[in-house]
Amino acid sequence: MSEMIERVADALQEAAKGTGGRLSRDTAVLLARVALEAMREPTDEMLDSVVSDTPAYVAESLWRAMINAALGGSE
């Protein structure tokens, strides 16, 4: 499991505690993976925030590569 999935799962478990709930580790990991997969495609707003001399296709490619690495692979 990737470090980023671990981080997100930890954050989800902490957030659940903060609301008086409990989230199993397996559920937290599943939700972390689903959240990262949902982020695979950057939004227009995200792309607009990139330095103006970076072509959008480069920014998109880099973003996808980083999310794929966070998911533990190169999908």
KAZI-V149811 format. One record per pair of residues at least 12 apart in sequence whose C-alpha atoms are under 7 Angstrom apart, sorted by sequence separation. I is the first residue (numbers start at 1). GAP is how many residues later the second one is. D is the distance in Angstrom with one decimal. If there is no record, write none. Layout:
I&GAP&D, I&GAP&D
This chain:
47&12&6.8, 13&15&6.3, 12&16&6.1, 42&18&6.6, 9&19&4.7, 9&20&5.1, 9&23&5.3, 41&23&6.8, 5&24&6.5, 8&24&5.4, 40&24&5.5, 5&27&5.7, 40&27&5.8, 5&28&6.3, 36&31&6.7, 33&38&6.7, 5&65&6.6, 4&66&5.3, 5&66&6.7, 2&68&5.9, 2&69&6.3, 2&70&5.2, 1&71&6.4
